[in-house]
Every structure is written in C-alpha cells, then in structure tokens.
C-alpha cells in the first residue's frame, strides 16, 4: 500500500447504527484502522450508535467502509451515515 500524500487525505465521520455496542465493535474497528494506517478514533455514543472518525486516503476509506458494514461476529449493522468533516491532526487511531 502506497503512502498517501497530504492532498489525498480525507476525513470522514461514520455513525453506525444497529447492535454495535457491547459486541467489541470499537476494538474491531481499531484493529482494521491500524492495519489501514488510518488516524482518528472510535467511540460509543449515548444513543447506542458507534461514531468513527477517520483520516486517510479514499482507497483506505473504501476498505474501512467494507469493514464497518460487516462488523464483528456478534454485531448487526443496520445503517451507516457518512459525513465528510474537516481534517484534524489525529495521531494514530484510538478508542475513546
């Protein structure tokens, strides 16, 4: 995988709905985001959704979206809302 240049970096906010809390979803995302060298975070929201904010190349976002739609074994993804956001200086990928 070639490293992305600064002009190739996009940041997107993913809001994942379904059975996504209490099933290891954030840890699942962390593993895949690190493999893809994405920067950002995953966190549970009070309304039961998981929020993922990630910065990386468009190709890496395509791969991440496939991962998010699948989820870990015990998860059920009903919907993903994708919102482009301004890039932020994330260092690595973390669970919040």
PyMOL commands that place a pseudoatom at each C-alpha (Angstrom):
pseudoatom trace, name=CA, resn=UNK, resi=1, chain=A, elem=C, hetatm=0, pos=[0.000, 0.000, 0.000]
pseudoatom trace, name=CA, resn=UNK, resi=2, chain=A, elem=C, hetatm=0, pos=[1.495, 3.316, -1.070]
pseudoatom trace, name=CA, resn=UNK, resi=3, chain=A, elem=C, hetatm=0, pos=[1.569, 6.137, 1.445]
pseudoatom trace, name=CA, resn=UNK, resi=4, chain=A, elem=C, hetatm=0, pos=[-0.980, 8.859, 0.761]
pseudoatom trace, name=CA, resn=UNK, resi=5, chain=A, elem=C, hetatm=0, pos=[0.166, 12.405, 0.153]
pseudoatom trace, name=CA, resn=UNK, resi=6, chain=A, elem=C, hetatm=0, pos=[-1.354, 15.288, 2.118]
pseudoatom trace, name=CA, resn=UNK, resi=7, chain=A, elem=C, hetatm=0, pos=[-3.615, 16.164, -0.839]
pseudoatom trace, name=CA, resn=UNK, resi=8, chain=A, elem=C, hetatm=0, pos=[-5.013, 12.619, -0.867]
pseudoatom trace, name=CA, resn=UNK, resi=9, chain=A, elem=C, hetatm=0, pos=[-6.105, 12.632, 2.778]
pseudoatom trace, name=CA, resn=UNK, resi=10, chain=A, elem=C, hetatm=0, pos=[-9.806, 12.889, 3.552]
pseudoatom trace, name=CA, resn=UNK, resi=11, chain=A, elem=C, hetatm=0, pos=[-11.579, 12.752, 6.892]
pseudoatom trace, name=CA, resn=UNK, resi=12, chain=A, elem=C, hetatm=0, pos=[-14.992, 11.189, 7.338]
pseudoatom trace, name=CA, resn=UNK, resi=13, chain=A, elem=C, hetatm=0, pos=[-17.325, 10.701, 10.276]
pseudoatom trace, name=CA, resn=UNK, resi=14, chain=A, elem=C, hetatm=0, pos=[-19.211, 7.399, 10.322]
pseudoatom trace, name=CA, resn=UNK, resi=15, chain=A, elem=C, hetatm=0, pos=[-22.274, 6.917, 12.530]
pseudoatom trace, name=CA, resn=UNK, resi=16, chain=A, elem=C, hetatm=0, pos=[-23.041, 3.212, 12.784]
pseudoatom trace, name=CA, resn=UNK, resi=17, chain=A, elem=C, hetatm=0, pos=[-26.471, 2.055, 13.975]
pseudoatom trace, name=CA, resn=UNK, resi=18, chain=A, elem=C, hetatm=0, pos=[-27.665, -1.420, 14.950]
pseudoatom trace, name=CA, resn=UNK, resi=19, chain=A, elem=C, hetatm=0, pos=[-26.355, -3.815, 17.576]
pseudoatom trace, name=CA, resn=UNK, resi=20, chain=A, elem=C, hetatm=0, pos=[-22.947, -2.165, 17.755]
pseudoatom trace, name=CA, resn=UNK, resi=21, chain=A, elem=C, hetatm=0, pos=[-22.317, -1.586, 21.461]
pseudoatom trace, name=CA, resn=UNK, resi=22, chain=A, elem=C, hetatm=0, pos=[-21.257, -4.354, 23.817]
pseudoatom trace, name=CA, resn=UNK, resi=23, chain=A, elem=C, hetatm=0, pos=[-20.088, -6.582, 20.939]
pseudoatom trace, name=CA, resn=UNK, resi=24, chain=A, elem=C, hetatm=0, pos=[-16.445, -5.466, 20.551]
pseudoatom trace, name=CA, resn=UNK, resi=25, chain=A, elem=C, hetatm=0, pos=[-17.201, -3.148, 17.651]
pseudoatom trace, name=CA, resn=UNK, resi=26, chain=A, elem=C, hetatm=0, pos=[-14.734, -0.406, 18.642]
pseudoatom trace, name=CA, resn=UNK, resi=27, chain=A, elem=C, hetatm=0, pos=[-11.891, -2.910, 19.120]
pseudoatom trace, name=CA, resn=UNK, resi=28, chain=A, elem=C, hetatm=0, pos=[-12.753, -4.487, 15.762]
pseudoatom trace, name=CA, resn=UNK, resi=29, chain=A, elem=C, hetatm=0, pos=[-12.552, -1.043, 14.122]
pseudoatom trace, name=CA, resn=UNK, resi=30, chain=A, elem=C, hetatm=0, pos=[-9.283, -0.255, 15.932]
pseudoatom trace, name=CA, resn=UNK, resi=31, chain=A, elem=C, hetatm=0, pos=[-7.564, -3.380, 14.546]
pseudoatom trace, name=CA, resn=UNK, resi=32, chain=A, elem=C, hetatm=0, pos=[-8.648, -2.664, 10.979]
pseudoatom trace, name=CA, resn=UNK, resi=33, chain=A, elem=C, hetatm=0, pos=[-7.965, 1.083, 11.167]
pseudoatom trace, name=CA, resn=UNK, resi=34, chain=A, elem=C, hetatm=0, pos=[-4.436, 0.432, 12.402]
pseudoatom trace, name=CA, resn=UNK, resi=35, chain=A, elem=C, hetatm=0, pos=[-3.870, -2.089, 9.601]
pseudoatom trace, name=CA, resn=UNK, resi=36, chain=A, elem=C, hetatm=0, pos=[-5.039, 0.522, 7.083]
pseudoatom trace, name=CA, resn=UNK, resi=37, chain=A, elem=C, hetatm=0, pos=[-2.882, 3.209, 8.772]
pseudoatom trace, name=CA, resn=UNK, resi=38, chain=A, elem=C, hetatm=0, pos=[-5.898, 5.435, 9.353]
pseudoatom trace, name=CA, resn=UNK, resi=39, chain=A, elem=C, hetatm=0, pos=[-5.841, 8.122, 12.008]
pseudoatom trace, name=CA, resn=UNK, resi=40, chain=A, elem=C, hetatm=0, pos=[-8.775, 9.028, 14.225]
pseudoatom trace, name=CA, resn=UNK, resi=41, chain=A, elem=C, hetatm=0, pos=[-10.970, 7.346, 16.810]
pseudoatom trace, name=CA, resn=UNK, resi=42, chain=A, elem=C, hetatm=0, pos=[-13.979, 5.148, 17.571]
pseudoatom trace, name=CA, resn=UNK, resi=43, chain=A, elem=C, hetatm=0, pos=[-16.357, 5.801, 20.447]
pseudoatom trace, name=CA, resn=UNK, resi=44, chain=A, elem=C, hetatm=0, pos=[-19.737, 4.732, 21.761]
pseudoatom trace, name=CA, resn=UNK, resi=45, chain=A, elem=C, hetatm=0, pos=[-22.469, 7.364, 21.664]
pseudoatom trace, name=CA, resn=UNK, resi=46, chain=A, elem=C, hetatm=0, pos=[-25.181, 7.723, 24.333]
pseudoatom trace, name=CA, resn=UNK, resi=47, chain=A, elem=C, hetatm=0, pos=[-27.898, 6.885, 21.759]
pseudoatom trace, name=CA, resn=UNK, resi=48, chain=A, elem=C, hetatm=0, pos=[-26.487, 3.380, 21.126]
pseudoatom trace, name=CA, resn=UNK, resi=49, chain=A, elem=C, hetatm=0, pos=[-24.562, 4.154, 17.946]
pseudoatom trace, name=CA, resn=UNK, resi=50, chain=A, elem=C, hetatm=0, pos=[-20.814, 3.977, 17.404]
pseudoatom trace, name=CA, resn=UNK, resi=51, chain=A, elem=C, hetatm=0, pos=[-19.027, 7.006, 15.981]
pseudoatom trace, name=CA, resn=UNK, resi=52, chain=A, elem=C, hetatm=0, pos=[-15.869, 6.512, 13.924]
pseudoatom trace, name=CA, resn=UNK, resi=53, chain=A, elem=C, hetatm=0, pos=[-13.866, 9.483, 12.683]
pseudoatom trace, name=CA, resn=UNK, resi=54, chain=A, elem=C, hetatm=0, pos=[-11.028, 8.549, 10.357]
pseudoatom trace, name=CA, resn=UNK, resi=55, chain=A, elem=C, hetatm=0, pos=[-8.462, 10.326, 8.191]
pseudoatom trace, name=CA, resn=UNK, resi=56, chain=A, elem=C, hetatm=0, pos=[-6.773, 8.557, 5.299]
pseudoatom trace, name=CA, resn=UNK, resi=57, chain=A, elem=C, hetatm=0, pos=[-6.773, 8.029, 1.568]
pseudoatom trace, name=CA, resn=UNK, resi=58, chain=A, elem=C, hetatm=0, pos=[-10.020, 7.469, -0.360]
pseudoatom trace, name=CA, resn=UNK, resi=59, chain=A, elem=C, hetatm=0, pos=[-8.943, 3.856, -1.029]
pseudoatom trace, name=CA, resn=UNK, resi=60, chain=A, elem=C, hetatm=0, pos=[-8.394, 3.268, 2.696]
pseudoatom trace, name=CA, resn=UNK, resi=61, chain=A, elem=C, hetatm=0, pos=[-11.855, 4.695, 3.404]
pseudoatom trace, name=CA, resn=UNK, resi=62, chain=A, elem=C, hetatm=0, pos=[-13.380, 2.241, 0.907]
pseudoatom trace, name=CA, resn=UNK, resi=63, chain=A, elem=C, hetatm=0, pos=[-11.708, -0.622, 2.777]
pseudoatom trace, name=CA, resn=UNK, resi=64, chain=A, elem=C, hetatm=0, pos=[-12.847, 0.792, 6.137]
pseudoatom trace, name=CA, resn=UNK, resi=65, chain=A, elem=C, hetatm=0, pos=[-16.437, 1.110, 4.920]
pseudoatom trace, name=CA, resn=UNK, resi=66, chain=A, elem=C, hetatm=0, pos=[-16.453, -2.600, 3.982]
pseudoatom trace, name=CA, resn=UNK, resi=67, chain=A, elem=C, hetatm=0, pos=[-15.203, -3.420, 7.486]
pseudoatom trace, name=CA, resn=UNK, resi=68, chain=A, elem=C, hetatm=0, pos=[-17.823, -1.192, 9.125]
pseudoatom trace, name=CA, resn=UNK, resi=69, chain=A, elem=C, hetatm=0, pos=[-20.662, -2.772, 7.124]
pseudoatom trace, name=CA, resn=UNK, resi=70, chain=A, elem=C, hetatm=0, pos=[-19.528, -6.250, 8.183]
pseudoatom trace, name=CA, resn=UNK, resi=71, chain=A, elem=C, hetatm=0, pos=[-18.697, -5.569, 11.829]
pseudoatom trace, name=CA, resn=UNK, resi=72, chain=A, elem=C, hetatm=0, pos=[-17.545, -8.216, 14.311]
pseudoatom trace, name=CA, resn=UNK, resi=73, chain=A, elem=C, hetatm=0, pos=[-19.381, -11.538, 14.598]
pseudoatom trace, name=CA, resn=UNK, resi=74, chain=A, elem=C, hetatm=0, pos=[-21.870, -10.525, 17.290]
pseudoatom trace, name=CA, resn=UNK, resi=75, chain=A, elem=C, hetatm=0, pos=[-22.709, -7.141, 15.746]
pseudoatom trace, name=CA, resn=UNK, resi=76, chain=A, elem=C, hetatm=0, pos=[-25.582, -6.242, 13.430]
pseudoatom trace, name=CA, resn=UNK, resi=77, chain=A, elem=C, hetatm=0, pos=[-25.092, -3.128, 11.328]
pseudoatom trace, name=CA, resn=UNK, resi=78, chain=A, elem=C, hetatm=0, pos=[-28.414, -1.619, 10.263]
pseudoatom trace, name=CA, resn=UNK, resi=79, chain=A, elem=C, hetatm=0, pos=[-27.219, 1.735, 8.931]
pseudoatom trace, name=CA, resn=UNK, resi=80, chain=A, elem=C, hetatm=0, pos=[-24.110, 3.814, 8.368]
pseudoatom trace, name=CA, resn=UNK, resi=81, chain=A, elem=C, hetatm=0, pos=[-24.305, 7.566, 7.926]
pseudoatom trace, name=CA, resn=UNK, resi=82, chain=A, elem=C, hetatm=0, pos=[-21.155, 9.030, 6.356]
pseudoatom trace, name=CA, resn=UNK, resi=83, chain=A, elem=C, hetatm=0, pos=[-20.369, 12.712, 6.847]
pseudoatom trace, name=CA, resn=UNK, resi=84, chain=A, elem=C, hetatm=0, pos=[-17.296, 14.452, 5.367]
pseudoatom trace, name=CA, resn=UNK, resi=85, chain=A, elem=C, hetatm=0, pos=[-15.584, 16.589, 8.001]
pseudoatom trace, name=CA, resn=UNK, resi=86, chain=A, elem=C, hetatm=0, pos=[-12.605, 18.925, 8.155]
pseudoatom trace, name=CA, resn=UNK, resi=87, chain=A, elem=C, hetatm=0, pos=[-9.303, 17.175, 8.639]
pseudoatom trace, name=CA, resn=UNK, resi=88, chain=A, elem=C, hetatm=0, pos=[-7.954, 17.175, 12.168]
pseudoatom trace, name=CA, resn=UNK, resi=89, chain=A, elem=C, hetatm=0, pos=[-4.403, 16.420, 13.325]
pseudoatom trace, name=CA, resn=UNK, resi=90, chain=A, elem=C, hetatm=0, pos=[-5.046, 12.914, 14.691]
pseudoatom trace, name=CA, resn=UNK, resi=91, chain=A, elem=C, hetatm=0, pos=[-2.045, 10.867, 15.703]
pseudoatom trace, name=CA, resn=UNK, resi=92, chain=A, elem=C, hetatm=0, pos=[-2.727, 7.158, 15.317]
pseudoatom trace, name=CA, resn=UNK, resi=93, chain=A, elem=C, hetatm=0, pos=[-6.122, 5.589, 15.947]
pseudoatom trace, name=CA, resn=UNK, resi=94, chain=A, elem=C, hetatm=0, pos=[-7.695, 5.290, 19.383]
pseudoatom trace, name=CA, resn=UNK, resi=95, chain=A, elem=C, hetatm=0, pos=[-10.756, 4.163, 21.269]
pseudoatom trace, name=CA, resn=UNK, resi=96, chain=A, elem=C, hetatm=0, pos=[-12.450, 6.873, 23.273]
for i in range(1, 96): cmd.bond("trace and resi %d" % i, "trace and resi %d" % (i + 1))
show_as sticks, trace
zoom trace
